[in-house]
Protein backbone atom coordinates (compact mmCIF):
# COMPACT_ATOMS: atom_id res chain seq x y z
CA UNK A 1 0.00 0.00 0.00
CA UNK A 2 1.47 3.36 -1.09
CA UNK A 3 2.06 6.19 1.35
CA UNK A 4 -1.08 8.07 0.23
CA UNK A 5 -3.38 5.03 0.04
CA UNK A 6 -5.64 5.00 3.09
CA UNK A 7 -8.00 2.16 2.03
CA UNK A 8 -6.95 -0.82 -0.08
CA UNK A 9 -9.48 -3.50 -1.03
CA UNK A 10 -8.49 -6.69 -2.88
CA UNK A 11 -10.90 -9.37 -4.13
CA UNK A 12 -13.62 -8.49 -1.64
CA UNK A 13 -16.66 -10.79 -1.72
CA UNK A 14 -19.65 -11.33 0.55
CA UNK A 15 -21.81 -14.44 0.26
CA UNK A 16 -25.23 -15.13 1.75
CA UNK A 17 -27.31 -18.28 1.68
CA UNK A 18 -30.96 -17.41 1.10
CA UNK A 19 -33.61 -19.73 2.51
CA UNK A 20 -36.32 -20.02 -0.15
CA UNK A 21 -38.49 -22.31 1.97
CA UNK A 22 -38.83 -20.07 5.01
CA UNK A 23 -41.54 -20.83 7.56
CA UNK A 24 -44.85 -19.12 7.01
CA UNK A 25 -45.82 -16.37 9.40
CA UNK A 26 -49.18 -14.98 10.42
CA UNK A 27 -50.47 -11.86 12.14
CA UNK A 28 -52.72 -13.89 14.50
CA UNK A 29 -51.99 -16.23 17.41
CA UNK A 30 -54.12 -18.98 15.84
CA UNK A 31 -52.39 -18.58 12.49
CA UNK A 32 -48.93 -18.84 14.02
CA UNK A 33 -49.95 -21.93 16.04
CA UNK A 34 -51.44 -23.62 12.97
CA UNK A 35 -48.43 -22.78 10.79
CA UNK A 36 -46.09 -24.05 13.53
CA UNK A 37 -47.76 -27.47 13.46
CA UNK A 38 -47.76 -27.45 9.67
CA UNK A 39 -44.05 -26.58 9.49
CA UNK A 40 -43.19 -29.40 11.92
CA UNK A 41 -44.22 -31.85 9.20
CA UNK A 42 -41.50 -30.43 6.94
CA UNK A 43 -38.76 -30.46 9.57
CA UNK A 44 -37.08 -33.49 8.04
CA UNK A 45 -37.24 -32.11 4.52
CA UNK A 46 -34.19 -30.49 3.00
CA UNK A 47 -34.47 -26.72 2.92
CA UNK A 48 -34.38 -25.04 -0.47
CA UNK A 49 -31.62 -22.45 -0.52
CA UNK A 50 -30.05 -20.09 -3.01
CA UNK A 51 -26.57 -18.59 -3.18
CA UNK A 52 -26.44 -14.81 -3.21
CA UNK A 53 -23.27 -12.77 -3.65
CA UNK A 54 -23.88 -9.26 -2.30
CA UNK A 55 -20.31 -8.41 -3.38
CA UNK A 56 -18.16 -10.31 -5.83
CA UNK A 57 -14.41 -9.80 -6.36
CA UNK A 58 -14.33 -6.03 -5.69
CA UNK A 59 -10.90 -4.33 -5.70
CA UNK A 60 -9.96 -0.65 -5.44
CA UNK A 61 -7.66 1.86 -3.74
CA UNK A 62 -8.70 5.13 -2.06
CA UNK A 63 -6.20 7.89 -1.44
CA UNK A 64 -6.02 10.11 1.63
CA UNK A 65 -8.28 13.16 1.28
CA UNK A 66 -10.48 11.61 -1.42
CA UNK A 67 -14.21 12.24 -1.24
CA UNK A 68 -15.70 9.10 -2.79
CA UNK A 69 -19.33 8.82 -3.81
CA UNK A 70 -20.50 5.20 -3.94
CA UNK A 71 -23.41 4.88 -6.35
CA UNK A 72 -25.57 2.15 -7.86
CA UNK A 73 -29.11 0.84 -7.79
CA UNK A 74 -30.74 -0.67 -4.71
CA UNK A 75 -29.18 -4.09 -4.15
CA UNK A 76 -25.93 -3.16 -5.88
CA UNK A 77 -23.93 -3.83 -2.69
CA UNK A 78 -23.26 -0.29 -1.49
CA UNK A 79 -24.39 -0.74 2.12
CA UNK A 80 -22.78 -4.18 2.32
CA UNK A 81 -19.46 -2.67 1.26
CA UNK A 82 -19.69 0.04 3.92
CA UNK A 83 -20.61 -2.46 6.64
CA UNK A 84 -17.57 -4.58 5.78
CA UNK A 85 -15.27 -1.54 5.74
CA UNK A 86 -16.76 -0.50 9.11
CA UNK A 87 -16.07 -4.00 10.50
CA UNK A 88 -19.75 -4.53 11.27
CA UNK A 89 -19.88 -7.66 9.14
CA UNK A 90 -16.96 -9.83 7.97
CA UNK A 91 -16.21 -10.52 4.29
CA UNK A 92 -16.50 -14.01 2.86
CA UNK A 93 -13.35 -13.52 0.81
CA UNK A 94 -10.84 -10.78 0.16
CA UNK A 95 -8.48 -8.50 1.97
CA UNK A 96 -8.84 -4.97 3.36
CA UNK A 97 -6.13 -2.60 4.59
CA UNK A 98 -7.22 0.57 6.39
CA UNK A 99 -4.86 3.18 7.76
CA UNK A 100 -6.09 5.48 10.52
CA UNK A 101 -9.17 5.95 12.67
CA UNK A 102 -12.53 5.22 11.00
CA UNK A 103 -15.98 6.55 11.98
CA UNK A 104 -19.18 5.39 10.30
CA UNK A 105 -22.78 6.56 10.23
CA UNK A 106 -24.79 3.78 8.60
CA UNK A 107 -28.17 3.48 10.34
CA UNK A 108 -30.17 5.66 12.69
CA UNK A 109 -29.08 4.91 16.24
CA UNK A 110 -26.09 2.76 15.31
CA UNK A 111 -23.59 2.84 18.21
CA UNK A 112 -26.03 4.59 20.56
CA UNK A 113 -27.38 3.10 23.78
CA UNK A 114 -31.05 4.01 24.08
CA UNK A 115 -31.10 4.24 27.86
CA UNK A 116 -28.16 6.64 28.00
CA UNK A 117 -28.54 10.38 27.54
CA UNK A 118 -27.22 12.32 24.57
CA UNK A 119 -24.33 13.56 26.73
CA UNK A 120 -23.41 10.02 27.80
CA UNK A 121 -23.62 8.73 24.24
CA UNK A 122 -21.18 11.38 23.05
CA UNK A 123 -18.58 9.97 25.43
CA UNK A 124 -19.56 6.38 24.58
CA UNK A 125 -19.17 6.97 20.83
CA UNK A 126 -15.95 8.87 21.36
CA UNK A 127 -14.53 5.98 23.36
CA UNK A 128 -15.54 3.52 20.62
CA UNK A 129 -13.63 5.70 18.13
CA UNK A 130 -10.57 5.49 20.37
CA UNK A 131 -10.73 9.04 21.74
CA UNK A 132 -9.56 9.87 25.26
CA UNK A 133 -11.84 11.71 27.68
CA UNK A 134 -9.64 14.79 27.32
CA UNK A 135 -10.04 14.74 23.53
CA UNK A 136 -13.82 14.38 23.82
CA UNK A 137 -13.97 17.20 26.41
CA UNK A 138 -12.12 19.45 23.98
CA UNK A 139 -14.64 18.74 21.20
CA UNK A 140 -17.77 18.50 23.37
CA UNK A 141 -19.11 22.04 22.91
CA UNK A 142 -18.49 21.90 19.17
CA UNK A 143 -20.41 18.62 18.91
CA UNK A 144 -23.39 19.95 20.88
CA UNK A 145 -23.46 23.18 18.89
CA UNK A 146 -23.41 21.35 15.55
CA UNK A 147 -26.09 18.82 16.56
CA UNK A 148 -28.56 21.51 17.72
CA UNK A 149 -29.96 19.18 20.42
CA UNK A 150 -28.62 21.08 23.44
CA UNK A 151 -32.05 21.23 25.11
CA UNK A 152 -32.31 17.42 25.02
CA UNK A 153 -28.71 16.60 25.92
CA UNK A 154 -29.61 14.94 29.22
CA UNK A 155 -32.63 13.07 27.80
CA UNK A 156 -32.30 9.33 27.04
CA UNK A 157 -31.76 9.02 23.29
CA UNK A 158 -34.51 6.37 23.03
CA UNK A 159 -36.88 9.34 23.27
CA UNK A 160 -35.19 11.15 20.37
CA UNK A 161 -36.82 11.42 16.98
CA UNK A 162 -34.94 9.85 14.05
CA UNK A 163 -33.87 13.34 12.98
CA UNK A 164 -32.41 14.10 16.42
CA UNK A 165 -30.59 10.75 16.37
CA UNK A 166 -28.95 11.63 13.06
CA UNK A 167 -28.04 15.15 14.18
CA UNK A 168 -26.20 13.92 17.25
CA UNK A 169 -24.67 10.87 15.57
CA UNK A 170 -23.28 12.89 12.67
CA UNK A 171 -22.00 15.61 14.99
CA UNK A 172 -20.08 13.01 17.00
CA UNK A 173 -18.74 11.15 13.95
CA UNK A 174 -17.62 14.28 12.08
CA UNK A 175 -16.18 16.27 14.99
CA UNK A 176 -14.14 13.60 16.76
CA UNK A 177 -11.44 13.84 14.08
CA UNK A 178 -11.62 10.46 12.30
CA UNK A 179 -9.20 9.88 9.45
CA UNK A 180 -12.00 8.21 7.47
CA UNK A 181 -15.70 9.13 7.67
CA UNK A 182 -18.27 6.73 6.17
CA UNK A 183 -21.82 8.00 5.67
CA UNK A 184 -24.71 5.98 4.23
CA UNK A 185 -28.19 7.19 3.17
CA UNK A 186 -28.94 7.95 6.83
CA UNK A 187 -28.64 11.71 6.17
CA UNK A 188 -31.88 11.52 4.19
CA UNK A 189 -33.68 11.31 7.56
CA UNK A 190 -32.67 14.87 8.45
CA UNK A 191 -34.27 18.04 7.15
CA UNK A 192 -32.92 19.86 4.09
CA UNK A 193 -31.09 22.55 6.06
CA UNK A 194 -29.28 20.00 8.22
CA UNK A 195 -28.38 17.90 5.17
CA UNK A 196 -26.71 20.97 3.62
CA UNK A 197 -24.93 21.59 6.91
CA UNK A 198 -23.64 18.00 6.97
CA UNK A 199 -22.47 18.16 3.36
CA UNK A 200 -20.64 21.39 4.13
CA UNK A 201 -19.00 19.82 7.17
CA UNK A 202 -17.88 16.77 5.19
CA UNK A 203 -16.43 19.02 2.51
CA UNK A 204 -14.54 21.01 5.16
CA UNK A 205 -13.07 18.00 6.97
CA UNK A 206 -11.87 16.60 3.64
CA UNK A 207 -10.61 19.66 1.75
CA UNK A 208 -9.26 21.60 4.75
CA UNK A 209 -8.22 18.79 7.08
CA UNK A 210 -7.24 16.11 4.54
CA UNK A 211 -9.65 13.44 5.76
CA UNK A 212 -11.23 10.78 3.58
CA UNK A 213 -15.01 10.57 2.98
CA UNK A 214 -17.03 7.61 1.69
CA UNK A 215 -20.56 8.74 0.90
CA UNK A 216 -23.56 6.71 -0.30
CA UNK A 217 -26.60 8.55 -1.59
CA UNK A 218 -29.19 8.26 -4.35
CA UNK A 219 -29.17 12.06 -4.55
CA UNK A 220 -26.82 12.57 -7.50
CA UNK A 221 -26.75 16.32 -6.89
CA UNK A 222 -25.42 15.83 -3.35
CA UNK A 223 -22.88 13.25 -4.55
CA UNK A 224 -21.67 15.48 -7.37
CA UNK A 225 -21.48 18.49 -5.06
CA UNK A 226 -19.45 16.75 -2.36
CA UNK A 227 -17.30 14.11 -4.05
CA UNK A 228 -14.30 14.28 -6.33
CA UNK A 229 -14.25 10.55 -7.10
CA UNK A 230 -16.95 7.97 -7.74
CA UNK A 231 -17.26 4.23 -7.27
CA UNK A 232 -20.05 2.59 -9.28
CA UNK A 233 -21.35 -0.84 -8.23
CA UNK A 234 -23.56 -3.06 -10.38
CA UNK A 235 -25.07 -6.24 -8.88
CA UNK A 236 -22.26 -6.58 -6.36
CA UNK A 237 -19.44 -5.98 -8.83
CA UNK A 238 -17.27 -2.94 -9.41
CA UNK A 239 -18.39 -1.34 -12.66
CA UNK A 240 -16.02 1.64 -12.63
CA UNK A 241 -14.11 4.04 -10.41
CA UNK A 242 -12.72 7.46 -11.28
CA UNK A 243 -13.66 11.15 -11.60
CA UNK A 244 -17.09 11.73 -10.06
CA UNK A 245 -18.54 13.44 -13.14
CA UNK A 246 -17.43 10.59 -15.41
CA UNK A 247 -18.81 7.98 -13.02
CA UNK A 248 -22.19 9.74 -12.66
CA UNK A 249 -22.46 10.09 -16.44
CA UNK A 250 -21.61 6.41 -16.81
CA UNK A 251 -24.28 5.55 -14.24
CA UNK A 252 -26.94 7.74 -15.88
CA UNK A 253 -26.20 6.65 -19.44
CA UNK A 254 -26.17 2.96 -18.53
CA UNK A 255 -29.91 2.96 -17.88
CA UNK A 256 -29.06 1.42 -14.51
CA UNK A 257 -30.58 4.40 -12.73
CA UNK A 258 -34.20 3.46 -13.45
CA UNK A 259 -34.83 7.10 -12.63
CA UNK A 260 -37.20 8.47 -15.23
CA UNK A 261 -39.92 7.90 -12.66
CA UNK A 262 -39.83 8.23 -8.89
CA UNK A 263 -42.13 6.84 -6.22
CA UNK A 264 -42.22 9.37 -3.39
CA UNK A 265 -42.27 8.51 0.30
CA UNK A 266 -45.72 9.02 1.80
CA UNK A 267 -45.66 11.14 5.00
CA UNK A 268 -46.23 9.28 8.25
CA UNK A 269 -49.05 11.70 9.07
CA UNK A 270 -51.31 12.55 6.14
CA UNK A 271 -53.40 15.69 6.53
CA UNK A 272 -54.90 16.74 3.19
CA UNK A 273 -53.08 14.28 0.95
CA UNK A 274 -49.71 13.42 -0.55
CA UNK A 275 -47.70 13.35 -3.77
CA UNK A 276 -47.34 9.82 -5.18
CA UNK A 277 -45.01 9.73 -8.19
CA UNK A 278 -42.93 12.03 -10.36
CA UNK A 279 -42.21 11.32 -14.04
CA UNK A 280 -39.54 13.01 -16.17
CA UNK A 281 -40.68 13.01 -19.80
CA UNK A 282 -40.14 14.57 -23.20
CA UNK A 283 -42.82 16.69 -24.90
CA UNK A 284 -44.65 13.58 -26.10
CA UNK A 285 -44.73 11.87 -22.71
CA UNK A 286 -41.83 9.46 -23.32
CA UNK A 287 -39.64 8.68 -20.30
CA UNK A 288 -36.28 10.46 -20.12
CA UNK A 289 -33.36 8.98 -18.20
CA UNK A 290 -31.25 11.89 -19.43
CA UNK A 291 -32.35 15.23 -20.90
CA UNK A 292 -30.42 16.57 -23.93
CA UNK A 293 -29.33 20.16 -23.38
CA UNK A 294 -31.56 22.57 -25.30
CA UNK A 295 -34.54 20.23 -25.51
CA UNK A 296 -38.03 20.69 -24.14
CA UNK A 297 -39.13 18.40 -21.31
CA UNK A 298 -41.80 18.13 -18.66
CA UNK A 299 -42.37 17.01 -15.09
CA UNK A 300 -45.54 15.03 -14.38
CA UNK A 301 -46.60 14.76 -10.73
CA UNK A 302 -49.37 12.45 -9.53
CA UNK A 303 -50.97 13.14 -6.16
CA UNK A 304 -53.85 12.04 -3.96
CA UNK A 305 -56.14 14.37 -2.01
CA UNK A 306 -57.84 12.69 0.94
CA UNK A 307 -60.26 15.42 2.06
CA UNK A 308 -61.56 18.77 0.80
CA UNK A 309 -58.58 21.12 0.57
CA UNK A 310 -59.05 24.90 0.38
CA UNK A 311 -56.68 27.13 -1.58
CA UNK A 312 -54.71 24.15 -2.91
CA UNK A 313 -51.38 24.66 -4.72
CA UNK A 314 -48.99 22.14 -6.28
CA UNK A 315 -45.50 23.53 -6.86
CA UNK A 316 -42.28 22.39 -8.50
CA UNK A 317 -38.77 23.77 -8.00
CA UNK A 318 -35.45 23.17 -9.75
CA UNK A 319 -32.26 23.34 -7.65
CA UNK A 320 -28.66 23.07 -8.89
CA UNK A 321 -26.17 20.53 -7.56
CA UNK A 322 -24.70 23.38 -5.51
CA UNK A 323 -28.07 23.89 -3.77
CA UNK A 324 -28.78 27.07 -5.76
CA UNK A 325 -32.51 27.53 -6.54
CA UNK A 326 -32.99 27.94 -10.30
CA UNK A 327 -36.74 28.37 -10.61
CA UNK A 328 -40.02 27.73 -8.82
CA UNK A 329 -43.43 27.45 -10.44
CA UNK A 330 -46.85 26.62 -9.05
CA UNK A 331 -50.49 26.14 -9.94
CA UNK A 332 -53.22 28.71 -9.53
CA UNK A 333 -54.79 28.39 -6.05
CA UNK A 334 -58.09 26.50 -6.07
CA UNK A 335 -60.36 24.55 -3.76
CA UNK A 336 -60.05 20.84 -4.48
CA UNK A 337 -62.06 17.76 -3.45
CA UNK A 338 -60.76 14.24 -2.65
CA UNK A 339 -59.47 12.17 -5.54
CA UNK A 340 -56.44 11.21 -7.60
CA UNK A 341 -54.86 13.89 -9.77
CA UNK A 342 -51.85 14.68 -11.91
CA UNK A 343 -50.15 17.97 -12.71
CA UNK A 344 -47.85 18.48 -15.69
CA UNK A 345 -45.21 21.22 -15.65
CA UNK A 346 -43.69 22.04 -19.06
CA UNK A 347 -40.09 23.25 -19.20
CA UNK A 348 -40.18 24.88 -22.63
CA UNK A 349 -38.92 28.37 -21.90
CA UNK A 350 -35.47 27.99 -20.33
CA UNK A 351 -32.54 25.73 -21.17
CA UNK A 352 -30.30 24.47 -18.38
CA UNK A 353 -26.61 23.77 -18.78
CA UNK A 354 -25.28 20.23 -18.37
CA UNK A 355 -25.26 18.73 -14.87
CA UNK A 356 -27.37 17.14 -12.17
CA UNK A 357 -30.35 19.08 -10.80
CA UNK A 358 -32.74 18.37 -7.95
CA UNK A 359 -36.50 18.57 -8.38
CA UNK A 360 -38.51 19.81 -5.38
CA UNK A 361 -42.20 18.97 -5.05
CA UNK A 362 -44.63 20.73 -2.70
CA UNK A 363 -48.34 20.45 -1.95
CA UNK A 364 -49.94 23.14 0.18
CA UNK A 365 -53.22 24.46 1.51
CA UNK A 366 -53.39 28.20 2.16
CA UNK A 367 -49.93 28.95 3.58
CA UNK A 368 -49.36 25.48 5.02
CA UNK A 369 -47.31 22.89 3.10
CA UNK A 370 -48.64 19.42 3.89
CA UNK A 371 -46.28 17.38 1.67
CA UNK A 372 -42.76 18.47 0.72
CA UNK A 373 -40.18 16.37 -1.14
CA UNK A 374 -36.75 17.89 -1.78
CA UNK A 375 -34.41 14.89 -1.74
CA UNK A 376 -36.04 12.20 -3.87
CA UNK A 377 -36.02 13.37 -7.49
CA UNK A 378 -33.09 14.44 -9.66
CA UNK A 379 -32.56 15.01 -13.38
CA UNK A 380 -29.50 14.90 -15.60
CA UNK A 381 -28.98 17.39 -18.41
CA UNK A 382 -26.53 16.04 -21.01
CA UNK A 383 -24.63 17.97 -23.70
CA UNK A 384 -25.96 15.88 -26.54
CA UNK A 385 -28.61 18.26 -27.86
CA UNK A 386 -29.09 21.33 -30.02
CA UNK A 387 -30.11 24.83 -28.96
CA UNK A 388 -32.81 26.06 -31.33
CA UNK A 389 -30.84 27.06 -34.48
CA UNK A 390 -27.40 26.39 -33.06
CA UNK A 391 -25.91 23.06 -34.08
CA UNK A 392 -23.83 22.80 -30.93
CA UNK A 393 -23.13 24.78 -27.79
CA UNK A 394 -19.40 25.51 -27.69
CA UNK A 395 -19.23 25.92 -23.92
CA UNK A 396 -22.08 24.69 -21.75
CA UNK A 397 -20.34 25.48 -18.46
CA UNK A 398 -20.53 29.28 -18.66
CA UNK A 399 -23.73 29.58 -16.66
CA UNK A 400 -26.81 27.73 -15.50
CA UNK A 401 -29.22 29.22 -18.06
CA UNK A 402 -28.32 28.93 -21.74
CA UNK A 403 -31.07 31.05 -23.29
CA UNK A 404 -29.70 33.73 -25.64
CA UNK A 405 -30.26 37.39 -24.76
CA UNK A 406 -31.65 39.80 -27.32
CA UNK A 407 -28.75 41.69 -28.85
CA UNK A 408 -27.89 43.93 -31.79
CA UNK A 409 -24.61 44.40 -33.62
CA UNK A 410 -23.99 47.44 -35.74
CA UNK A 411 -21.07 49.21 -37.25
CA UNK A 412 -20.01 52.40 -35.44
CA UNK A 413 -17.60 53.98 -37.96
C-alpha positions in Angstrom: 0.0 0.0 0.0 1.5 3.4 -1.1 2.1 6.2 1.4 -1.1 8.1 0.2 -3.4 5.0 0.0 -5.6 5.0 3.1 -8.0 2.2 2.0 -6.9 -0.8 -0.1 -9.5 -3.5 -1.0 -8.5 -6.7 -2.9 -10.9 -9.4 -4.1 -13.6 -8.5 -1.6 -16.7 -10.8 -1.7 -19.7 -11.3 0.6 -21.8 -14.4 0.3 -25.2 -15.1 1.7 -27.3 -18.3 1.7 -31.0 -17.4 1.1 -33.6 -19.7 2.5 -36.3 -20.0 -0.2 -38.5 -22.3 2.0 -38.8 -20.1 5.0 -41.5 -20.8 7.6 -44.9 -19.1 7.0 -45.8 -16.4 9.4 -49.2 -15.0 10.4 -50.5 -11.9 12.1 -52.7 -13.9 14.5 -52.0 -16.2 17.4 -54.1 -19.0 15.8 -52.4 -18.6 12.5 -48.9 -18.8 14.0 -49.9 -21.9 16.0 -51.4 -23.6 13.0 -48.4 -22.8 10.8 -46.1 -24.0 13.5 -47.8 -27.5 13.5 -47.8 -27.4 9.7 -44.1 -26.6 9.5 -43.2 -29.4 11.9 -44.2 -31.8 9.2 -41.5 -30.4 6.9 -38.8 -30.5 9.6 -37.1 -33.5 8.0 -37.2 -32.1 4.5 -34.2 -30.5 3.0 -34.5 -26.7 2.9 -34.4 -25.0 -0.5 -31.6 -22.5 -0.5 -30.1 -20.1 -3.0 -26.6 -18.6 -3.2 -26.4 -14.8 -3.2 -23.3 -12.8 -3.6 -23.9 -9.3 -2.3 -20.3 -8.4 -3.4 -18.2 -10.3 -5.8 -14.4 -9.8 -6.4 -14.3 -6.0 -5.7 -10.9 -4.3 -5.7 -10.0 -0.6 -5.4 -7.7 1.9 -3.7 -8.7 5.1 -2.1 -6.2 7.9 -1.4 -6.0 10.1 1.6 -8.3 13.2 1.3 -10.5 11.6 -1.4 -14.2 12.2 -1.2 -15.7 9.1 -2.8 -19.3 8.8 -3.8 -20.5 5.2 -3.9 -23.4 4.9 -6.4 -25.6 2.2 -7.9 -29.1 0.8 -7.8 -30.7 -0.7 -4.7 -29.2 -4.1 -4.2 -25.9 -3.2 -5.9 -23.9 -3.8 -2.7 -23.3 -0.3 -1.5 -24.4 -0.7 2.1 -22.8 -4.2 2.3 -19.5 -2.7 1.3 -19.7 0.0 3.9 -20.6 -2.5 6.6 -17.6 -4.6 5.8 -15.3 -1.5 5.7 -16.8 -0.5 9.1 -16.1 -4.0 10.5 -19.7 -4.5 11.3 -19.9 -7.7 9.1 -17.0 -9.8 8.0 -16.2 -10.5 4.3 -16.5 -14.0 2.9 -13.4 -13.5 0.8 -10.8 -10.8 0.2 -8.5 -8.5 2.0 -8.8 -5.0 3.4 -6.1 -2.6 4.6 -7.2 0.6 6.4 -4.9 3.2 7.8 -6.1 5.5 10.5 -9.2 5.9 12.7 -12.5 5.2 11.0 -16.0 6.5 12.0 -19.2 5.4 10.3 -22.8 6.6 10.2 -24.8 3.8 8.6 -28.2 3.5 10.3 -30.2 5.7 12.7 -29.1 4.9 16.2 -26.1 2.8 15.3 -23.6 2.8 18.2 -26.0 4.6 20.6 -27.4 3.1 23.8 -31.0 4.0 24.1 -31.1 4.2 27.9 -28.2 6.6 28.0 -28.5 10.4 27.5 -27.2 12.3 24.6 -24.3 13.6 26.7 -23.4 10.0 27.8 -23.6 8.7 24.2 -21.2 11.4 23.0 -18.6 10.0 25.4 -19.6 6.4 24.6 -19.2 7.0 20.8 -15.9 8.9 21.4 -14.5 6.0 23.4 -15.5 3.5 20.6 -13.6 5.7 18.1 -10.6 5.5 20.4 -10.7 9.0 21.7 -9.6 9.9 25.3 -11.8 11.7 27.7 -9.6 14.8 27.3 -10.0 14.7 23.5 -13.8 14.4 23.8 -14.0 17.2 26.4 -12.1 19.4 24.0 -14.6 18.7 21.2 -17.8 18.5 23.4 -19.1 22.0 22.9 -18.5 21.9 19.2 -20.4 18.6 18.9 -23.4 20.0 20.9 -23.5 23.2 18.9 -23.4 21.4 15.6 -26.1 18.8 16.6 -28.6 21.5 17.7 -30.0 19.2 20.4 -28.6 21.1 23.4 -32.1 21.2 25.1 -32.3 17.4 25.0 -28.7 16.6 25.9 -29.6 14.9 29.2 -32.6 13.1 27.8 -32.3 9.3 27.0 -31.8 9.0 23.3 -34.5 6.4 23.0 -36.9 9.3 23.3 -35.2 11.2 20.4 -36.8 11.4 17.0 -34.9 9.9 14.0 -33.9 13.3 13.0 -32.4 14.1 16.4 -30.6 10.7 16.4 -28.9 11.6 13.1 -28.0 15.1 14.2 -26.2 13.9 17.3 -24.7 10.9 15.6 -23.3 12.9 12.7 -22.0 15.6 15.0 -20.1 13.0 17.0 -18.7 11.1 13.9 -17.6 14.3 12.1 -16.2 16.3 15.0 -14.1 13.6 16.8 -11.4 13.8 14.1 -11.6 10.5 12.3 -9.2 9.9 9.4 -12.0 8.2 7.5 -15.7 9.1 7.7 -18.3 6.7 6.2 -21.8 8.0 5.7 -24.7 6.0 4.2 -28.2 7.2 3.2 -28.9 8.0 6.8 -28.6 11.7 6.2 -31.9 11.5 4.2 -33.7 11.3 7.6 -32.7 14.9 8.4 -34.3 18.0 7.1 -32.9 19.9 4.1 -31.1 22.6 6.1 -29.3 20.0 8.2 -28.4 17.9 5.2 -26.7 21.0 3.6 -24.9 21.6 6.9 -23.6 18.0 7.0 -22.5 18.2 3.4 -20.6 21.4 4.1 -19.0 19.8 7.2 -17.9 16.8 5.2 -16.4 19.0 2.5 -14.5 21.0 5.2 -13.1 18.0 7.0 -11.9 16.6 3.6 -10.6 19.7 1.7 -9.3 21.6 4.8 -8.2 18.8 7.1 -7.2 16.1 4.5 -9.6 13.4 5.8 -11.2 10.8 3.6 -15.0 10.6 3.0 -17.0 7.6 1.7 -20.6 8.7 0.9 -23.6 6.7 -0.3 -26.6 8.6 -1.6 -29.2 8.3 -4.3 -29.2 12.1 -4.5 -26.8 12.6 -7.5 -26.8 16.3 -6.9 -25.4 15.8 -3.4 -22.9 13.2 -4.6 -21.7 15.5 -7.4 -21.5 18.5 -5.1 -19.4 16.7 -2.4 -17.3 14.1 -4.0 -14.3 14.3 -6.3 -14.2 10.5 -7.1 -17.0 8.0 -7.7 -17.3 4.2 -7.3 -20.0 2.6 -9.3 -21.3 -0.8 -8.2 -23.6 -3.1 -10.4 -25.1 -6.2 -8.9 -22.3 -6.6 -6.4 -19.4 -6.0 -8.8 -17.3 -2.9 -9.4 -18.4 -1.3 -12.7 -16.0 1.6 -12.6 -14.1 4.0 -10.4 -12.7 7.5 -11.3 -13.7 11.1 -11.6 -17.1 11.7 -10.1 -18.5 13.4 -13.1 -17.4 10.6 -15.4 -18.8 8.0 -13.0 -22.2 9.7 -12.7 -22.5 10.1 -16.4 -21.6 6.4 -16.8 -24.3 5.6 -14.2 -26.9 7.7 -15.9 -26.2 6.6 -19.4 -26.2 3.0 -18.5 -29.9 3.0 -17.9 -29.1 1.4 -14.5 -30.6 4.4 -12.7 -34.2 3.5 -13.4 -34.8 7.1 -12.6 -37.2 8.5 -15.2 -39.9 7.9 -12.7 -39.8 8.2 -8.9 -42.1 6.8 -6.2 -42.2 9.4 -3.4 -42.3 8.5 0.3 -45.7 9.0 1.8 -45.7 11.1 5.0 -46.2 9.3 8.3 -49.0 11.7 9.1 -51.3 12.5 6.1 -53.4 15.7 6.5 -54.9 16.7 3.2 -53.1 14.3 1.0 -49.7 13.4 -0.6 -47.7 13.4 -3.8 -47.3 9.8 -5.2 -45.0 9.7 -8.2 -42.9 12.0 -10.4 -42.2 11.3 -14.0 -39.5 13.0 -16.2 -40.7 13.0 -19.8 -40.1 14.6 -23.2 -42.8 16.7 -24.9 -44.7 13.6 -26.1 -44.7 11.9 -22.7 -41.8 9.5 -23.3 -39.6 8.7 -20.3 -36.3 10.5 -20.1 -33.4 9.0 -18.2 -31.3 11.9 -19.4 -32.4 15.2 -20.9 -30.4 16.6 -23.9 -29.3 20.2 -23.4 -31.6 22.6 -25.3 -34.5 20.2 -25.5 -38.0 20.7 -24.1 -39.1 18.4 -21.3 -41.8 18.1 -18.7 -42.4 17.0 -15.1 -45.5 15.0 -14.4 -46.6 14.8 -10.7 -49.4 12.4 -9.5 -51.0 13.1 -6.2 -53.8 12.0 -4.0 -56.1 14.4 -2.0 -57.8 12.7 0.9 -60.3 15.4 2.1 -61.6 18.8 0.8 -58.6 21.1 0.6 -59.1 24.9 0.4 -56.7 27.1 -1.6 -54.7 24.2 -2.9 -51.4 24.7 -4.7 -49.0 22.1 -6.3 -45.5 23.5 -6.9 -42.3 22.4 -8.5 -38.8 23.8 -8.0 -35.4 23.2 -9.8 -32.3 23.3 -7.7 -28.7 23.1 -8.9 -26.2 20.5 -7.6 -24.7 23.4 -5.5 -28.1 23.9 -3.8 -28.8 27.1 -5.8 -32.5 27.5 -6.5 -33.0 27.9 -10.3 -36.7 28.4 -10.6 -40.0 27.7 -8.8 -43.4 27.4 -10.4 -46.9 26.6 -9.1 -50.5 26.1 -9.9 -53.2 28.7 -9.5 -54.8 28.4 -6.0 -58.1 26.5 -6.1 -60.4 24.5 -3.8 -60.1 20.8 -4.5 -62.1 17.8 -3.4 -60.8 14.2 -2.7 -59.5 12.2 -5.5 -56.4 11.2 -7.6 -54.9 13.9 -9.8 -51.8 14.7 -11.9 -50.1 18.0 -12.7 -47.8 18.5 -15.7 -45.2 21.2 -15.7 -43.7 22.0 -19.1 -40.1 23.3 -19.2 -40.2 24.9 -22.6 -38.9 28.4 -21.9 -35.5 28.0 -20.3 -32.5 25.7 -21.2 -30.3 24.5 -18.4 -26.6 23.8 -18.8 -25.3 20.2 -18.4 -25.3 18.7 -14.9 -27.4 17.1 -12.2 -30.4 19.1 -10.8 -32.7 18.4 -7.9 -36.5 18.6 -8.4 -38.5 19.8 -5.4 -42.2 19.0 -5.0 -44.6 20.7 -2.7 -48.3 20.4 -2.0 -49.9 23.1 0.2 -53.2 24.5 1.5 -53.4 28.2 2.2 -49.9 29.0 3.6 -49.4 25.5 5.0 -47.3 22.9 3.1 -48.6 19.4 3.9 -46.3 17.4 1.7 -42.8 18.5 0.7 -40.2 16.4 -1.1 -36.8 17.9 -1.8 -34.4 14.9 -1.7 -36.0 12.2 -3.9 -36.0 13.4 -7.5 -33.1 14.4 -9.7 -32.6 15.0 -13.4 -29.5 14.9 -15.6 -29.0 17.4 -18.4 -26.5 16.0 -21.0 -24.6 18.0 -23.7 -26.0 15.9 -26.5 -28.6 18.3 -27.9 -29.1 21.3 -30.0 -30.1 24.8 -29.0 -32.8 26.1 -31.3 -30.8 27.1 -34.5 -27.4 26.4 -33.1 -25.9 23.1 -34.1 -23.8 22.8 -30.9 -23.1 24.8 -27.8 -19.4 25.5 -27.7 -19.2 25.9 -23.9 -22.1 24.7 -21.8 -20.3 25.5 -18.5 -20.5 29.3 -18.7 -23.7 29.6 -16.7 -26.8 27.7 -15.5 -29.2 29.2 -18.1 -28.3 28.9 -21.7 -31.1 31.1 -23.3 -29.7 33.7 -25.6 -30.3 37.4 -24.8 -31.7 39.8 -27.3 -28.8 41.7 -28.9 -27.9 43.9 -31.8 -24.6 44.4 -33.6 -24.0 47.4 -35.7 -21.1 49.2 -37.2 -20.0 52.4 -35.4 -17.6 54.0 -38.0 
